[in-house]
Amino acid sequence: MSDARPAFPDARPGARPLRPEPALGAAAQLVLLLVLGAVTGLGPVGWLTGLVFTAATWAVLTRALGRSWPAPVPFGPANAVTLARTTLAGGVTALVAEVFVDRSAPVAALAGLTAVALALDAVDGRVARRTGTATPFGARFDMEADAFLILVLSVHVSSSLGVWVVAIGVMRYVFVAAARFLPWLNGPLPPSMARKTVAAVQGVVLLVAGVGVLPPVAAYAAVASALALLVWSFGRDIRWLWRVRVPRAGAVAAQAERVRA
């Protein structure tokens, strides 16, 4: 965004501007829900879940973008790709909720949306680097979109393989919660291809297990292996953060600086 002026200025002096991106994302989400309703016969539970997701995404994104005021965060093409992935994740969330109340609900649409969302995960980071628009906001947005989609997929697969699968989806949120009490967990991590690969494996394995193309034993083994890889990846990062940990006061200050950025 080259023009720093607010797109929809607020009449109140000193008020934060209203950004158009959250509203555009919400509109796209509603269009996707309408399409799913027409194609799959999305029921009341799916619609309600999708609408809640739409409202929550709009509120969280509006708040996150508002934190950057008075220096607006350029949204850029990479974040637009991440917003599209978030919209697809909203459709997946609605379909997963529908499957829970109606086992005959079509999973083909769920698989299709998930596959596209996972494929786009490799696009936004590349676009950000090539266009020189990488920002801390974009990195966090990308991470949250990934984490939520994995959580929803793990909930879906848990209906057939058992509640233990949800551990894949909640592990990152447990890590974030633990960091509130152990500030050294907020330290920066070095780039790691192994970490990225393990994260990608989770989505692919959950997608394959969720569509039911594998025999139960094979699906169980694949998901268990993915969980083991995720535990290894988190353990590896936690061990590294422990070894390079900084004093509590310094970690709190660093976290506050990242929030201000």
C-alpha positions in Angstrom: 0.0 0.0 0.0 1.9 3.1 -1.2 -0.6 5.6 0.0 -0.5 5.9 3.8 -3.9 7.6 3.9 -6.7 5.4 5.4 -9.0 3.8 2.8 -12.1 4.5 4.8 -11.2 7.4 7.2 -13.0 7.7 10.5 -14.6 11.1 11.1 -13.4 11.2 14.7 -10.1 13.0 15.2 -7.3 10.6 16.1 -9.4 7.5 15.4 -7.9 4.5 13.8 -8.8 4.1 10.1 -11.0 1.2 8.9 -9.0 -1.1 6.7 -10.8 -2.7 3.7 -9.0 -6.1 3.8 -11.0 -7.6 6.7 -14.3 -6.6 5.0 -13.2 -8.0 1.7 -12.1 -11.3 3.4 -15.5 -11.5 5.1 -17.3 -10.9 1.8 -15.2 -13.6 0.1 -16.0 -16.0 2.9 -19.8 -15.4 2.6 -19.6 -16.0 -1.2 -17.8 -19.3 -0.5 -20.4 -20.4 2.0 -23.1 -19.5 -0.5 -21.4 -21.7 -3.1 -21.0 -24.5 -0.7 -24.6 -24.2 0.3 -25.6 -24.5 -3.4 -23.2 -27.3 -4.3 -23.2 -29.5 -1.1 -26.4 -28.5 0.6 -24.6 -27.0 3.6 -26.9 -27.4 6.6 -27.6 -25.1 9.6 -24.6 -26.3 11.6 -22.2 -25.7 8.8 -23.7 -22.3 8.1 -23.6 -21.3 11.7 -20.0 -22.5 12.0 -19.0 -20.7 8.8 -20.6 -17.4 10.0 -18.9 -17.6 13.4 -15.6 -18.1 11.6 -16.3 -15.2 9.3 -17.1 -12.8 12.2 -14.1 -14.0 14.2 -11.7 -13.7 11.3 -12.9 -10.2 10.6 -12.5 -9.1 14.2 -9.1 -10.6 14.7 -7.7 -9.3 11.4 -9.2 -5.8 12.1 -7.6 -5.7 15.5 -4.2 -7.0 14.2 -4.1 -4.4 11.4 -5.3 -1.7 13.8 -2.3 -2.3 16.0 0.0 -0.8 13.4 -1.7 2.6 13.5 -0.5 5.3 12.9 2.0 3.5 10.6 -0.2 1.2 8.5 1.0 -2.2 7.6 1.0 -2.7 3.8 -1.2 -5.6 3.1 0.5 -6.6 -0.2 0.0 -9.6 -2.5 1.5 -12.2 -0.2 -1.0 -11.3 2.6 -3.8 -11.5 -0.1 -2.8 -15.1 -0.8 -2.8 -15.8 3.0 -6.3 -14.2 3.2 -7.5 -16.5 0.4 -6.1 -19.5 2.3 -7.9 -18.3 5.4 -11.2 -18.1 3.4 -10.7 -21.7 2.2 -10.0 -22.7 5.8 -13.3 -21.2 6.7 -15.0 -23.4 4.1 -13.2 -26.4 5.5 -14.3 -25.5 9.0 -18.0 -25.3 7.9 -17.8 -28.6 6.1 -16.1 -30.4 9.1 -18.8 -29.1 11.4 -21.4 -30.5 8.9 -19.7 -33.9 8.7 -19.9 -34.2 12.5 -23.7 -34.0 12.4 -24.3 -35.7 9.1 -21.9 -38.5 8.2 -23.3 -38.6 4.7 -22.1 -35.0 4.0 -19.8 -34.9 0.9 -16.1 -34.9 1.8 -15.0 -34.3 -1.8 -15.6 -30.5 -1.4 -13.7 -30.7 1.9 -10.8 -32.4 0.3 -10.7 -30.0 -2.6 -10.7 -26.9 -0.5 -8.1 -28.4 1.8 -5.8 -29.4 -1.1 -5.9 -25.9 -2.6 -5.3 -24.3 0.8 -2.3 -26.5 1.5 -0.9 -25.8 -2.0 -1.2 -22.1 -1.5 0.8 -22.4 1.7 3.9 -22.6 -0.5 2.9 -19.5 -2.5 2.5 -16.6 0.0 6.0 -16.8 1.4 7.5 -17.0 -2.1 5.5 -14.0 -3.2 6.5 -12.0 -0.1 10.2 -12.7 -0.8 10.0 -12.0 -4.6 8.1 -8.7 -4.1 10.1 -7.6 -1.1 6.9 -7.3 1.0 7.8 -9.7 3.9 6.7 -8.3 7.2 6.3 -9.6 10.8 2.5 -9.2 10.4 2.6 -11.3 7.3 4.7 -14.1 8.9 2.3 -14.2 11.9 -0.8 -14.2 9.6 0.7 -17.1 7.7 1.5 -19.0 10.8 -2.0 -18.5 12.3 -3.7 -19.6 9.1 -1.6 -22.8 9.0 -2.2 -23.6 12.6 -6.0 -23.2 12.5 -6.3 -25.3 9.3 -4.3 -28.1 10.9 -6.4 -27.8 14.1 -9.6 -28.2 12.1 -8.2 -31.1 10.1 -7.1 -32.9 13.2 -10.6 -32.5 14.7 -12.1 -34.0 11.5 -9.7 -37.0 11.5 -10.3 -37.6 15.3 -13.8 -38.6 14.5 -12.6 -41.7 12.9 -9.2 -42.4 14.5 -9.7 -41.1 18.0 -9.4 -38.0 20.1 -5.6 -38.4 20.3 -5.3 -37.0 16.8 -6.3 -33.5 18.1 -2.9 -33.4 19.8 -1.5 -32.5 16.3 -3.8 -29.4 16.1 -3.4 -28.2 19.7 0.3 -28.6 20.1 1.2 -25.2 18.7 -1.5 -23.5 20.9 -0.1 -25.3 24.0 3.3 -24.0 23.0 2.0 -20.4 22.8 0.2 -20.7 26.1 3.4 -22.1 27.8 5.3 -19.1 26.5 3.2 -16.8 28.6 4.7 -18.4 31.7 8.1 -19.3 30.2 9.2 -16.1 28.3 12.3 -17.7 26.9 10.0 -19.7 24.6 9.3 -16.4 22.8 12.9 -16.3 21.5 13.5 -16.2 17.8 14.1 -19.5 16.1 16.7 -19.9 13.3 15.3 -20.9 9.8 14.8 -24.6 9.5 13.8 -26.6 6.4 13.1 -29.6 8.7 10.6 -27.5 10.7 8.9 -26.5 7.4 8.8 -30.0 6.1 7.3 -31.4 9.3 4.6 -28.7 9.2 3.8 -29.5 5.6 3.6 -33.3 6.4 0.9 -32.7 9.0 -1.5 -31.1 6.5 -0.9 -33.7 3.8 -1.2 -36.7 6.2 -4.4 -35.3 7.8 -5.9 -34.6 4.4 -5.2 -38.2 3.2 -6.5 -39.7 6.4 -9.6 -37.5 6.4 -10.8 -38.5 3.0 -10.8 -42.2 3.8 -8.6 -43.4 1.0 -6.3 -45.4 3.4 -7.3 -48.6 5.3 -7.8 -47.8 9.0 -4.5 -49.4 10.0 -2.5 -47.5 7.4 -4.3 -44.2 8.3 -3.6 -44.8 12.0 0.1 -45.5 11.3 0.5 -42.4 9.1 -1.2 -40.0 11.5 0.8 -41.5 14.5 4.0 -41.0 12.5 3.1 -37.4 11.7 2.4 -36.8 15.4 5.8 -38.3 16.3 7.5 -36.0 13.8 5.7 -33.0 15.2 6.7 -33.9 18.8 10.3 -34.2 17.6 10.2 -30.9 15.8 8.8 -29.0 18.8 11.2 -30.8 21.2 14.1 -29.8 18.9 13.0 -26.1 18.9 12.4 -26.1 22.7 15.8 -27.5 23.3 17.4 -24.9 21.2 15.5 -22.1 22.9 16.5 -23.4 26.3 20.1 -23.4 25.3 20.1 -19.8 24.1 17.5 -18.5 26.6 17.8 -14.9 27.8 16.9 -13.5 31.2 13.2 -13.1 31.9 13.3 -9.3 31.8 15.1 -9.3 28.4 12.6 -11.8 26.9 9.6 -9.8 28.1 11.1 -6.6 26.6 11.8 -8.4 23.3 8.3 -9.7 23.1 6.9 -6.2 23.8 9.1 -4.9 21.0 7.8 -7.5 18.6 4.2 -6.6 19.5 4.9 -2.9 18.9 6.4 -3.7 15.6 
